[in-house]
Amino acid sequence: MRDRFSNRLGFILISAGCAIGIGNVWRFPYIVGQYGGAAFVLIYLFFLVILGLPVMVMEYSVGRASQKSAALSFDVLEPKGSKWHFMKYVAMAGNYILMMFYTSVCGWLFYYFYKMLIGDFNGLDATQINGEFGVMLANPWIQVGMMFIVVCIGFFICSKGLQNGVEKVSKYMMLCLLGLMLVLAVRSLILPGAMEGVKFYVLPDFSKMQNVSEVVFAAMGQAFFTLSLGIGAIAIFGSYIDKSKKLTSEAITVVSLDTFVALVAGFIVIPACFAYHVDPGQGPGLIFQTLPNIFANMKFGNLWGALFFLFLSFAALTTIIAVFQNVLTITQEMTGWDTNKTVWISFIAVFLLSIPCALGFNIWSFIQPLGAGTTVQDLEDFIVSNNLLPLGSMIYVLFCTAKKGWGWKNFIAEANAGEGITFPKGLKVYCGVIIPILILFIFVQGYITFFS
């Protein structure tokens, strides 16, 4: 019998936990800073509704209708003789490659939480604090050790089962994450000078958008990638629920929670940057180099810094737990192994496959797969973000809309089963033509931007 969540709250929080990750709490604040503040946020929210939401409903529908993970969902629903089931290999690759670098990043967050907690940044000047990140990356023992801890925690939780492990722990972590966010946002907002950051964040000024097409693409890409669509990571949770609720209602709830976390993350980071006269658009270094400097100059900075990195760690770990659950279910459905064997083999596989990323900043730094200065992590991120997520999403959309796929009528019947908000039947052309064009644009533009 198929596992089930104990209640709807579990489904919502775990789905949101999968979607909420470092893209929300790390990437979102600095790209808002880079692309003009509130004007970018408005464009991002627009694309979240017209692009991210429909694709999420489709992925949920495939999961719920098949009651399978991406390993078998296309086999169950596809017309006889078609080849849609090859999507299982895209999903499997996407989940594994995502974890090959995500586990290392989560390890960094745990390590910085520890360093903040023990006051490791006390007495250091700005240059020394900035250098701490490079010191961490250059140490293979720290890199592999922290990654190993993350993999152990993730698979230990998943080994306890869907309800007693994944659901129970994710619920508590998500509630703690939301509580920590609100406390940190209030602390940031009461800093002297923070209101200038709030104005930048909430008052649109389209004159700050120097390159409109670049801003639109960045907003479209962020709206698309923030929901972890395209590799079956969302579809798996559709397979664990019944037909009591229409899937548009469920998707709106999850997207709203995901958006709330991203927006509050902005209220944590951007006002603090303005209060300390720091550029919020500095890029990835903002979290590990700039913000530790801010905490070092803040009253009770160790406490606030530790809470901040604990919040980031929870955001990353909820995604890891959700994807590990997907990996385990896909593996079980493809092999027929029991849970214990699946957990151990998947644990060993993920750990070994994650080592190149962990060592890519130090011992194996001579491997520069995408050109001078690039790392193994850059390659893995490129494969997932620029290829598997958009192409996988394209397959889900075409599968749900094409006559030779599962088809529009079947999709609509599944999406609209139960109570709640109805997915409009009249959107067939939009979903079957416009959305694939938008995804194709993201895919092509991503290559142009990456290699320009």
C-alpha positions as CSV (number, residue, x, y, z in Angstrom):
1,M,0.0,0.0,0.0
2,R,1.2,3.5,-0.9
3,D,2.5,5.6,2.0
4,R,0.4,8.6,3.0
5,F,1.0,11.8,4.9
6,S,-0.7,11.8,8.3
7,N,-2.5,15.1,7.4
8,R,-2.7,17.9,4.8
9,L,-0.3,20.1,6.9
10,G,2.4,17.5,6.5
11,F,2.0,17.5,2.7
12,I,2.0,21.4,2.5
13,L,5.1,21.8,4.8
14,I,7.1,19.1,3.2
15,S,6.3,20.3,-0.3
16,A,7.2,23.8,0.7
17,G,10.3,22.5,2.4
18,C,11.4,20.9,-0.9
19,A,10.8,24.1,-2.8
20,I,12.3,26.4,-0.1
21,G,16.0,26.1,-0.2
22,I,19.2,28.1,-0.8
23,G,17.6,29.6,-3.9
24,N,15.1,31.4,-1.7
25,V,17.3,32.5,1.3
26,W,20.7,32.8,-0.4
27,R,20.2,33.7,-4.0
28,F,16.9,35.7,-3.8
29,P,18.2,38.6,-1.6
30,Y,21.3,39.3,-3.6
31,I,19.6,39.1,-7.1
32,V,17.0,41.6,-5.7
33,G,19.9,43.8,-4.8
34,Q,21.5,43.4,-8.2
35,Y,18.4,44.0,-10.3
36,G,16.8,47.0,-8.7
37,G,14.9,46.0,-5.6
38,A,11.1,46.2,-5.5
39,A,10.7,46.5,-9.3
40,F,12.4,43.1,-9.7
41,V,10.3,41.6,-7.0
42,L,7.1,42.6,-8.8
43,I,8.3,41.0,-12.1
44,Y,9.4,37.9,-10.2
45,L,5.9,37.5,-8.6
46,F,4.3,37.9,-12.0
47,F,6.3,35.0,-13.5
48,L,5.8,32.9,-10.4
49,V,2.0,33.0,-11.0
50,I,2.0,32.6,-14.8
51,L,4.9,30.1,-15.1
52,G,5.8,28.4,-11.8
53,L,2.3,27.7,-10.6
54,P,0.9,25.9,-13.7
55,V,4.0,23.7,-14.0
56,M,3.7,22.8,-10.3
57,V,0.1,21.8,-10.7
58,M,1.1,19.5,-13.7
59,E,3.8,17.9,-11.8
60,Y,1.6,17.2,-8.8
61,S,-1.1,15.8,-11.2
62,V,1.3,13.3,-12.7
63,G,2.3,12.1,-9.2
64,R,-1.2,11.8,-7.8
65,A,-2.7,10.2,-10.8
66,S,0.0,7.5,-11.1
67,Q,0.6,7.1,-7.3
68,K,4.2,6.6,-8.2
69,S,7.5,8.5,-8.2
70,A,9.1,9.7,-11.4
71,A,10.5,6.2,-11.7
72,L,7.2,4.7,-12.8
73,S,4.7,7.6,-13.1
74,F,5.2,8.0,-16.9
75,D,5.1,4.2,-17.4
76,V,1.7,4.2,-15.7
77,L,0.1,7.1,-17.5
78,E,1.7,7.2,-21.0
79,P,-0.1,5.8,-24.1
80,K,1.1,2.3,-25.0
81,G,4.2,2.3,-27.3
82,S,5.3,5.8,-26.4
83,K,8.6,6.7,-24.9
84,W,7.7,9.2,-22.2
85,H,9.0,6.8,-19.5
86,F,12.6,7.8,-20.4
87,M,11.9,10.8,-18.3
88,K,12.7,8.6,-15.3
89,Y,16.4,8.9,-16.2
90,V,16.3,12.7,-16.3
91,A,14.6,12.7,-12.9
92,M,17.1,10.2,-11.4
93,A,20.0,12.2,-12.7
94,G,18.6,15.5,-11.6
95,N,18.0,14.3,-8.0
96,Y,21.4,12.8,-7.7
97,I,23.4,15.6,-9.3
98,L,21.5,18.2,-7.3
99,M,22.5,16.5,-4.1
100,M,26.1,16.1,-5.3
101,F,26.7,19.8,-4.6
102,Y,23.7,20.8,-2.4
103,T,25.1,18.6,0.4
104,S,28.3,20.5,0.4
105,V,26.6,23.9,0.5
106,C,24.5,22.7,3.4
107,G,27.7,21.6,5.1
108,W,29.1,25.1,4.8
109,L,26.0,26.5,6.5
110,F,26.2,24.1,9.4
111,Y,29.9,25.0,9.7
112,Y,29.3,28.7,9.8
113,F,26.5,28.2,12.4
114,Y,29.1,26.4,14.5
115,K,31.7,29.2,14.0
116,M,29.2,31.9,14.9
117,L,28.1,30.0,18.0
118,I,31.6,29.7,19.4
119,G,32.5,33.3,18.5
120,D,35.1,32.3,15.9
121,F,34.8,35.6,14.1
122,N,35.4,37.7,17.3
123,G,38.4,40.0,17.0
124,L,38.8,39.6,13.3
125,D,38.9,42.5,10.9
126,A,36.9,42.7,7.7
127,T,39.7,41.2,5.5
128,Q,40.2,38.3,7.9
129,I,36.4,37.5,8.1
130,N,36.2,37.6,4.3
131,G,39.2,35.2,4.1
132,E,37.6,32.6,6.5
133,F,35.4,31.4,3.6
134,G,38.4,30.6,1.5
135,V,40.1,28.9,4.4
136,M,37.1,26.6,4.8
137,L,36.9,25.8,1.1
138,A,40.7,25.0,1.0
139,N,40.4,22.4,3.8
140,P,39.4,19.0,2.4
141,W,38.7,17.6,5.8
142,I,36.2,20.2,6.7
143,Q,34.6,20.0,3.3
144,V,34.2,16.2,3.2
145,G,33.5,16.0,6.9
146,M,30.6,18.5,6.9
147,M,29.2,17.0,3.7
148,F,29.3,13.6,5.4
149,I,27.4,14.8,8.4
150,V,24.7,16.3,6.2
151,V,24.3,13.1,4.2
152,C,24.1,11.1,7.4
153,I,21.4,13.3,8.9
154,G,19.3,13.3,5.7
155,F,19.3,9.5,5.2
156,F,18.8,8.8,8.9
157,I,15.6,10.9,8.9
158,C,14.4,9.3,5.7
159,S,15.2,5.8,7.1
160,K,12.5,6.3,9.7
161,G,9.8,6.4,7.1
162,L,7.5,9.0,5.5
163,Q,5.3,9.8,8.5
164,N,7.7,9.1,11.4
165,G,10.8,10.5,9.8
166,V,10.4,12.8,6.8
167,E,7.0,14.3,7.8
168,K,7.6,14.6,11.5
169,V,11.1,16.2,11.3
170,S,10.2,18.4,8.3
171,K,7.2,19.8,10.1
172,Y,9.3,20.8,13.2
173,M,12.1,22.2,11.0
174,M,9.7,24.2,8.8
175,L,8.0,25.7,11.8
176,C,11.3,26.5,13.5
177,L,12.5,28.0,10.2
178,L,9.5,30.3,9.9
179,G,9.9,31.4,13.6
180,L,13.6,32.1,13.2
181,M,12.9,34.1,10.0
182,L,10.4,36.4,11.8
183,V,12.7,37.0,14.7
184,L,15.7,37.8,12.4
185,A,13.5,40.1,10.2
186,V,12.4,42.1,13.2
187,R,16.0,42.4,14.4
188,S,17.1,43.6,10.9
189,L,14.2,46.1,10.6
190,I,15.0,47.9,13.9
191,L,18.7,48.5,13.0
192,P,19.5,52.2,12.6
193,G,19.3,53.1,8.9
194,A,17.4,49.9,8.0
195,M,14.4,51.9,6.6
196,E,16.4,52.9,3.5
197,G,16.7,49.2,2.7
198,V,13.0,48.7,3.3
199,K,12.2,51.5,0.8
200,F,14.6,49.9,-1.8
201,Y,12.9,46.6,-1.2
202,V,9.2,47.5,-1.2
203,L,8.9,50.7,-3.3
204,P,9.2,50.0,-7.0
205,D,11.5,52.3,-9.0
206,F,11.7,51.1,-12.6
207,S,14.4,53.7,-13.4
208,K,16.8,51.4,-11.5
209,M,16.3,48.7,-14.1
210,Q,19.3,49.5,-16.4
211,N,18.8,46.5,-18.6
212,V,15.2,45.6,-18.8
213,S,15.6,42.3,-20.8
214,E,18.2,41.1,-18.4
215,V,16.1,41.9,-15.3
216,V,13.0,40.1,-16.9
217,F,15.1,37.0,-17.6
218,A,16.5,37.0,-14.1
219,A,13.1,37.3,-12.6
220,M,11.7,34.6,-14.9
221,G,14.6,32.2,-14.1
222,Q,14.3,32.8,-10.3
223,A,10.5,32.2,-10.4
224,F,11.1,29.0,-12.3
225,F,14.0,27.5,-10.4
226,T,12.9,28.4,-6.9
227,L,10.2,25.8,-6.9
228,S,12.5,22.8,-7.7
229,L,10.4,21.8,-10.7
230,G,11.3,19.4,-13.5
231,I,13.0,16.4,-11.7
232,G,10.1,14.8,-10.0
233,A,11.0,16.2,-6.6
234,I,7.5,17.8,-6.3
235,A,5.6,15.1,-8.1
236,I,6.6,12.5,-5.5
237,F,4.6,14.4,-2.9
238,G,1.5,14.4,-5.2
239,S,1.7,10.6,-5.1
240,Y,1.3,10.6,-1.3
241,I,-2.0,12.4,-1.1
242,D,-5.6,11.6,-1.9
243,K,-8.1,13.3,-4.2
244,S,-9.9,15.4,-1.5
245,K,-8.4,18.7,-2.7
246,K,-8.0,20.2,-6.1
247,L,-4.3,20.5,-6.9
248,T,-4.4,24.2,-7.9
249,S,-5.4,25.0,-4.3
250,E,-2.5,22.9,-3.0
251,A,0.0,24.4,-5.4
252,I,-1.1,28.0,-4.5
253,T,-0.6,27.2,-0.8
254,V,2.9,25.8,-1.4
255,V,3.9,28.6,-3.8
256,S,2.6,31.2,-1.3
257,L,4.7,29.7,1.5
258,D,7.8,29.5,-0.7
259,T,7.3,33.2,-1.7
260,F,6.7,34.2,1.9
261,V,10.1,32.7,2.9
262,A,11.9,34.4,0.0
263,L,10.4,37.8,0.7
264,V,11.1,37.6,4.5
265,A,14.7,36.5,3.6
266,G,14.9,39.8,1.8
267,F,13.7,41.7,4.9
268,I,16.4,40.0,6.9
269,V,19.3,40.7,4.5
270,I,18.6,43.9,2.6
271,P,17.8,46.3,5.5
272,A,20.9,45.0,7.4
273,C,23.0,45.7,4.3
274,F,21.7,49.3,4.1
275,A,22.1,49.8,7.9
276,Y,25.8,48.9,7.5
277,H,26.3,50.6,4.1
278,V,26.9,47.3,2.3
279,D,25.9,46.7,-1.3
280,P,23.1,44.0,-1.2
281,G,23.8,43.0,-4.8
282,Q,27.3,41.6,-4.2
283,G,26.5,38.1,-5.3
284,P,27.1,34.7,-3.6
285,G,29.7,36.1,-1.3
286,L,27.1,38.2,0.5
287,I,26.1,35.3,2.8
288,F,29.5,33.9,3.7
289,Q,31.7,37.1,3.6
290,T,29.6,40.3,3.9
291,L,27.0,39.2,6.4
292,P,29.5,37.7,8.9
293,N,31.1,41.2,8.9
294,I,27.8,42.8,9.8
295,F,27.2,40.3,12.6
296,A,30.7,41.0,13.9
297,N,29.8,44.6,14.3
298,M,26.3,44.0,15.8
299,K,25.4,43.9,19.5
300,F,25.0,40.2,20.4
301,G,26.3,39.5,16.9
302,N,27.3,35.9,17.7
303,L,23.7,35.0,18.7
304,W,22.1,36.7,15.7
305,G,24.7,35.2,13.3
306,A,24.2,31.7,14.7
307,L,20.4,32.0,14.4
308,F,20.8,33.3,10.8
309,F,23.0,30.3,9.7
310,L,20.7,27.9,11.6
311,F,17.8,29.3,9.6
312,L,19.8,28.8,6.4
313,S,20.8,25.3,7.4
314,F,17.1,24.4,8.0
315,A,16.1,25.8,4.6
316,A,18.8,23.7,2.9
317,L,18.2,20.6,5.0
318,T,14.4,20.5,4.3
319,T,15.2,20.4,0.6
320,I,17.8,17.6,1.1
321,I,15.4,15.5,3.1
322,A,12.7,15.9,0.5
323,V,15.0,15.0,-2.4
324,F,16.5,12.1,-0.5
325,Q,13.0,10.7,0.0
326,N,12.5,11.0,-3.8
327,V,15.8,9.2,-4.4
328,L,14.8,6.4,-2.1
329,T,11.4,6.0,-3.6
330,I,12.7,6.1,-7.2
331,T,15.3,3.5,-6.3
332,Q,12.8,1.2,-4.6
333,E,10.3,1.4,-7.4
334,M,13.0,0.7,-10.0
335,T,14.7,-2.2,-8.1
336,G,12.2,-3.7,-5.7
337,W,14.8,-3.5,-2.8
338,D,13.6,-3.3,0.8
339,T,13.9,0.0,2.6
340,N,17.0,-0.9,4.6
341,K,19.0,-2.0,1.6
342,T,17.8,1.1,-0.4
343,V,18.8,3.5,2.3
344,W,22.3,2.0,2.7
345,I,23.1,1.8,-1.0
346,S,21.6,5.3,-1.7
347,F,23.6,6.7,1.3
348,I,26.9,5.3,0.0
349,A,26.1,6.4,-3.6
350,V,25.2,10.0,-2.6
351,F,28.3,10.3,-0.3
352,L,30.7,9.0,-2.9
353,L,29.2,11.1,-5.7
354,S,29.3,14.3,-3.5
355,I,33.1,13.9,-2.9
356,P,34.2,15.6,-6.2
357,C,32.3,18.8,-5.3
358,A,33.8,18.8,-1.7
359,L,37.3,18.3,-3.1
360,G,36.8,20.5,-6.1
361,F,37.8,23.6,-4.1
362,N,41.0,22.2,-2.8
363,I,42.7,18.9,-3.8
364,W,40.9,18.7,-7.1
365,S,40.9,22.4,-7.8
366,F,42.9,21.8,-10.9
367,I,39.8,20.3,-12.5
368,Q,38.1,23.4,-14.2
369,P,35.5,21.8,-16.4
370,L,33.8,24.9,-17.7
371,G,37.0,27.0,-18.2
372,A,39.6,28.8,-16.1
373,G,38.4,29.5,-12.5
374,T,35.4,27.1,-12.6
375,T,34.9,24.2,-10.2
376,V,33.2,20.8,-10.2
377,Q,30.3,22.5,-8.4
378,D,29.9,24.9,-11.3
379,L,29.6,22.0,-13.7
380,E,27.1,20.1,-11.5
381,D,25.0,23.3,-10.9
382,F,25.1,24.0,-14.7
383,I,23.9,20.5,-15.5
384,V,20.9,20.7,-13.1
385,S,19.9,24.4,-13.3
386,N,20.6,25.1,-17.0
387,N,19.6,21.7,-18.4
388,L,17.7,19.1,-16.3
389,L,15.3,21.5,-14.5
390,P,14.1,23.4,-17.6
391,L,14.1,20.3,-19.9
392,G,12.4,18.1,-17.3
393,S,9.7,20.8,-16.8
394,M,9.2,21.0,-20.5
395,I,8.6,17.2,-20.6
396,Y,6.0,17.4,-17.7
397,V,4.2,20.3,-19.5
398,L,4.1,18.5,-22.9
399,F,3.1,15.2,-21.3
400,C,0.1,16.9,-19.7
401,T,-1.0,18.9,-22.8
402,A,-0.1,16.8,-25.9
403,K,-2.5,14.3,-27.5
404,K,0.3,11.8,-27.7
405,G,1.1,12.2,-24.0
406,W,-1.2,11.8,-21.0
407,G,-3.3,14.5,-22.6
408,W,-5.1,17.7,-21.5
409,K,-8.5,16.0,-20.6
410,N,-6.7,13.5,-18.2
411,F,-4.7,16.3,-16.7
412,I,-7.7,18.5,-16.1
413,A,-9.7,15.7,-14.6
414,E,-6.9,14.9,-12.1
415,A,-6.0,18.5,-11.3
416,N,-9.7,19.3,-10.6
417,A,-10.6,16.3,-8.5
418,G,-11.7,17.3,-5.0
419,E,-12.6,20.6,-3.4
420,G,-10.9,23.9,-3.9
421,I,-9.8,26.2,-6.8
422,T,-10.3,24.8,-10.3
423,F,-7.6,24.8,-12.9
424,P,-9.1,26.7,-15.9
425,K,-9.9,24.3,-18.8
426,G,-9.5,27.2,-21.3
427,L,-5.7,27.4,-20.7
428,K,-4.9,24.5,-23.0
429,V,-3.2,26.7,-25.7
430,Y,-1.4,28.8,-23.0
431,C,-0.1,25.7,-21.2
432,G,0.6,23.7,-24.3
433,V,2.3,26.4,-26.4
434,I,3.2,29.6,-24.4
435,I,4.6,27.9,-21.4
436,P,6.9,25.6,-23.5
437,I,8.1,28.7,-25.4
438,L,8.9,30.5,-22.1
439,I,10.8,27.4,-20.8
440,L,12.7,27.2,-24.1
441,F,13.6,30.9,-23.7
442,I,14.9,30.3,-20.2
443,F,16.9,27.3,-21.5
444,V,18.5,29.2,-24.4
445,Q,19.0,32.4,-22.6
446,G,20.6,30.5,-19.7
447,Y,23.3,29.2,-22.1
448,I,23.8,32.6,-23.7
449,T,24.3,34.2,-20.2
450,F,26.5,31.4,-18.9
451,F,28.9,31.4,-21.8
452,S,28.9,35.1,-22.6
